[in-house]
Amino acid sequence: MTVEEETNEASPRMPVVLITGMSGAGLSSALKAFEDIGYESVDNLRLSLVPALVAEDRAEEKKALAVAIDTRNAKFSVDALLSLRQKLAEQKEIDVKLLFLDCSDESLQRRFTETRRRHPMAADRPVTDGIQRERNILWKLRDSADHVIDTSLISIHDLRRLIFGQYRLNAAPGLLISVMSFSYRHGLPRESDLVFDVRFLDNPYYDLKLRPLTGQDPEIAAYVQRDPDYESFLERIVALLLPLLPRYRQEGKSYLTIAIGCTGGRHRSVLVAEQLAVMLAGYGFIVSVSHRDIETRKQGG
């Protein structure tokens, strides 16, 4: 082992997460989630003060730092934020990440309307103008981010789960796996690493007695499991994943999201996600399961 390797082992790199994104996309909730998992969290600090804060925390051997920086800041600049990230990345003792929170225009407009808040970039104009102006300014940050989380269709609980999976401290060896069901009608989950389509399975939606139920109900499970391809399909997914999961971990990935989709996100995908999570947990993996669109009641299954 070289002297440099010994030094690196004695002084682990300090995690620094720069959080930015669209106003109304959940920056405050994200910052609180970082605080809950052990980060020192600072809201909307001026860019010029961030290097001094990082140096101070490093000197005091604090665990990690999360800083939210957005367009509310009078000194906000996309180029300055990207430059700051580059300068921090050049320091061997710092592990810096840029997290961008995004959200659909429709969801952002609804959130601002419901809370009766003014958009920070449209004080005297419609909310839609502020959203579009901000998106035009921030696109370069989104494209340069290490991680983008779209909060349009996820709950605060799911946002916290994603942050924990990606940024947890003192991570135990192993790969955290999140299995998520979703509806294709509402789009692919942007955080997904692997996606499986189960729309070929028999659809209980067309049985009026089963339609109000979900894949968590035994009646739906019995219906879908009668499909002659159901069991072999699950077995083949597991057979595909088992040799891949250790390789993801070897490449430094600590969190993997497997998305299972069907038409409506309430029946088939929910059942398959639940069953797949159980099967992977049986092989010793740490697995969580969530259902993005289980509460939607539009046509589908």
C-alpha positions in Angstrom: 0.0 0.0 0.0 1.4 3.4 -0.9 1.6 6.4 1.4 -1.2 8.1 -0.6 -3.5 5.1 -0.2 -2.7 5.1 3.6 -3.6 8.8 3.7 -6.8 8.3 1.9 -7.8 5.4 4.2 -7.0 7.6 7.3 -8.9 10.6 5.9 -12.1 9.5 4.1 -13.5 11.9 1.5 -16.1 14.3 2.9 -19.5 14.0 1.0 -20.8 17.4 -0.2 -24.1 17.5 -2.0 -25.1 20.7 -3.8 -28.9 20.7 -4.2 -30.7 22.8 -6.8 -33.6 22.6 -9.1 -37.0 24.0 -10.0 -38.8 26.1 -7.4 -41.6 24.1 -5.9 -40.0 20.8 -6.8 -39.2 19.9 -3.1 -35.8 21.4 -2.3 -36.8 22.1 1.3 -38.1 18.5 1.8 -34.9 17.2 0.2 -32.8 19.3 2.5 -34.7 18.0 5.5 -34.2 14.4 4.3 -30.4 15.0 4.2 -30.5 16.4 7.7 -32.4 13.3 8.9 -29.7 11.0 7.6 -26.8 12.8 9.2 -25.8 15.7 6.9 -25.3 19.2 8.1 -27.9 21.0 6.0 -27.7 24.7 4.9 -30.5 26.4 2.9 -29.7 28.9 0.1 -26.2 29.9 1.1 -24.5 32.3 -1.2 -22.2 30.5 -3.6 -19.2 32.6 -2.5 -19.5 31.3 1.1 -19.7 27.6 0.2 -16.0 26.9 0.0 -15.3 28.4 3.4 -18.1 26.3 4.9 -16.8 23.2 3.3 -13.3 23.9 4.6 -14.6 24.6 8.1 -16.6 21.4 8.2 -13.6 19.4 6.8 -11.3 20.9 9.5 -13.8 20.0 12.2 -14.2 16.5 10.8 -18.0 16.8 10.3 -19.5 13.9 8.4 -21.1 15.5 5.4 -22.7 18.7 4.1 -25.8 19.3 2.0 -26.3 22.8 0.6 -29.5 24.0 -1.2 -28.8 26.7 -3.8 -31.6 28.0 -6.0 -32.9 31.0 -7.9 -34.2 32.7 -4.7 -30.5 33.6 -4.1 -29.8 37.2 -5.2 -26.3 36.0 -6.3 -27.5 32.8 -8.0 -25.7 31.9 -11.3 -25.7 28.7 -13.2 -22.1 29.1 -14.4 -20.9 30.0 -10.9 -22.6 26.9 -9.4 -21.0 24.7 -12.1 -17.6 26.3 -11.4 -18.0 25.8 -7.7 -18.8 22.1 -8.3 -15.7 21.8 -10.5 -13.4 23.4 -7.9 -14.7 21.1 -5.1 -14.3 18.1 -7.3 -10.7 18.9 -7.8 -10.1 18.5 -4.1 -9.2 14.9 -3.4 -10.6 15.0 0.1 -14.0 16.1 -1.1 -16.7 13.9 -2.8 -19.0 16.4 -4.4 -22.3 15.6 -6.1 -24.9 17.9 -7.8 -28.5 16.9 -7.2 -31.2 18.4 -9.4 -34.9 18.3 -8.4 -37.2 18.5 -11.3 -41.0 18.5 -11.7 -43.5 18.8 -14.5 -44.9 22.3 -15.4 -48.4 21.1 -14.6 -47.5 19.8 -11.1 -45.5 23.0 -10.3 -48.4 25.2 -11.4 -50.8 23.2 -9.2 -48.5 23.4 -6.2 -48.0 27.2 -6.5 -51.8 27.7 -7.0 -52.7 25.5 -4.0 -50.3 27.2 -1.7 -51.0 30.7 -3.1 -47.3 31.3 -3.3 -45.7 33.6 -5.8 -43.1 32.1 -8.1 -39.7 33.7 -7.3 -39.1 34.5 -11.0 -42.6 35.9 -11.7 -43.5 38.2 -8.8 -45.9 40.3 -11.0 -46.7 37.8 -13.7 -48.5 34.4 -14.0 -46.9 31.4 -12.4 -46.5 29.7 -15.8 -44.2 32.5 -16.9 -42.0 32.1 -13.9 -41.8 28.3 -14.4 -40.8 28.6 -18.1 -38.3 31.4 -17.4 -36.7 29.3 -14.6 -36.6 26.2 -16.7 -34.8 28.1 -19.5 -32.2 29.2 -17.0 -31.6 25.9 -15.3 -31.4 23.4 -18.2 -27.6 23.4 -18.1 -27.6 22.4 -14.4 -30.1 19.6 -15.0 -28.0 18.2 -17.9 -24.8 18.4 -15.7 -26.3 16.9 -12.5 -25.0 13.6 -11.1 -28.6 12.7 -10.1 -32.0 14.0 -11.2 -35.1 13.3 -9.2 -38.4 14.1 -10.7 -40.9 14.8 -7.9 -44.0 15.2 -10.1 -45.6 11.9 -9.1 -43.7 10.9 -5.9 -44.6 11.5 -2.3 -42.4 13.1 0.3 -41.9 9.6 1.7 -40.6 8.4 -1.6 -38.3 11.4 -2.0 -36.8 10.6 1.4 -36.4 7.0 0.4 -34.6 7.9 -2.8 -32.2 10.3 -1.0 -31.5 7.7 1.6 -30.7 5.1 -1.0 -28.4 7.4 -3.0 -26.7 9.4 -0.3 -26.8 7.5 3.0 -23.7 7.7 5.2 -21.7 4.8 6.5 -23.4 2.5 4.0 -23.2 -1.1 4.9 -21.7 -3.4 2.2 -24.3 -4.6 -0.2 -26.7 -3.2 -2.7 -30.0 -1.5 -1.7 -32.7 -2.4 -4.2 -35.9 -0.5 -4.7 -38.7 -2.2 -6.6 -41.3 0.2 -7.9 -44.6 -0.3 -9.8 -45.8 2.3 -12.1 -48.4 3.1 -14.9 -47.1 3.6 -18.4 -49.8 6.2 -18.8 -48.0 8.5 -16.4 -44.6 7.9 -17.9 -41.5 6.0 -16.9 -40.0 6.7 -13.5 -36.9 8.8 -14.2 -35.0 7.3 -11.4 -35.4 3.7 -12.7 -32.3 1.8 -13.6 -34.1 -1.3 -15.0 -37.6 -1.4 -16.4 -39.8 -4.5 -17.0 -43.1 -4.3 -18.9 -45.9 -6.7 -17.6 -48.7 -5.5 -19.8 -48.7 -8.9 -21.5 -50.2 -10.6 -18.4 -53.9 -11.1 -18.1 -55.5 -7.9 -17.0 -58.0 -8.0 -14.1 -59.2 -4.5 -15.0 -61.9 -5.9 -17.3 -63.5 -7.8 -14.5 -65.8 -5.3 -12.9 -65.7 -7.0 -9.5 -61.9 -6.9 -9.5 -61.4 -3.4 -11.0 -61.6 -1.5 -7.6 -59.0 -3.7 -6.1 -55.2 -3.5 -6.3 -52.3 -6.0 -6.8 -52.0 -6.2 -3.0 -55.4 -7.9 -2.8 -55.5 -11.7 -2.9 -58.2 -11.7 -5.5 -56.0 -9.9 -7.9 -53.1 -12.1 -7.1 -55.1 -15.2 -7.8 -56.4 -13.8 -11.1 -53.0 -12.7 -12.5 -51.2 -15.8 -11.2 -53.5 -18.0 -13.3 -51.8 -16.6 -16.4 -49.6 -19.5 -17.8 -46.6 -17.2 -18.3 -46.7 -15.5 -14.9 -44.5 -17.9 -12.9 -41.9 -18.5 -15.6 -41.7 -14.7 -16.2 -40.8 -14.0 -12.6 -38.3 -16.8 -12.5 -36.6 -15.5 -15.6 -36.4 -12.0 -14.2 -34.7 -13.3 -11.0 -32.4 -15.5 -13.1 -31.4 -12.4 -15.1 -30.9 -10.2 -12.0 -28.9 -12.5 -9.8 -25.7 -12.4 -11.7 -26.1 -8.7 -12.5 -26.7 -7.3 -9.0 -23.2 -8.1 -7.6 -21.6 -6.5 -10.7 -23.5 -3.3 -10.1 -22.1 -3.3 -6.6 -18.6 -3.9 -7.9 -18.9 -0.9 -10.1 -19.7 1.3 -7.0 -23.4 1.5 -7.3 -25.1 1.3 -3.9 -28.7 1.8 -4.9 -30.7 0.2 -7.8 -34.3 1.0 -8.8 -36.2 -1.7 -10.7 -39.4 -0.5 -12.2 -42.3 -2.7 -13.1 -44.9 -1.2 -15.4 -48.4 -2.0 -16.6 -51.2 0.1 -18.1 -52.8 1.6 -15.0 -50.2 0.9 -12.3 -52.7 -0.7 -9.9 -53.0 -4.4 -10.6 -50.4 -6.4 -12.5 -47.4 -4.2 -11.9 -48.2 -3.9 -8.2 -48.4 -7.7 -7.8 -45.2 -8.4 -9.7 -43.3 -5.7 -7.8 -44.5 -7.2 -4.5 -43.5 -10.7 -5.5 -40.2 -9.7 -7.0 -39.2 -7.9 -3.9 -40.0 -11.0 -1.8 -38.0 -13.2 -4.1 -34.9 -10.9 -4.1 -35.1 -10.5 -0.3 -35.0 -14.3 -0.1 -31.6 -14.2 -1.7 -30.3 -11.9 1.0 -30.7 -8.5 -0.7 -32.0 -5.4 1.1 -35.2 -4.6 -0.8 -37.9 -2.0 -0.5 -41.1 -1.8 -2.6 -43.2 1.1 -3.5 -46.2 1.8 -5.9 -46.1 5.1 -7.6 -49.5 5.1 -9.3 -51.5 2.7 -7.1 -54.0 5.5 -6.2 -54.8 6.4 -9.8 -58.2 5.1 -11.0 -58.2 5.8 -14.7 -58.6 3.1 -17.3 -56.0 0.4 -17.3 -54.6 -2.3 -15.1 
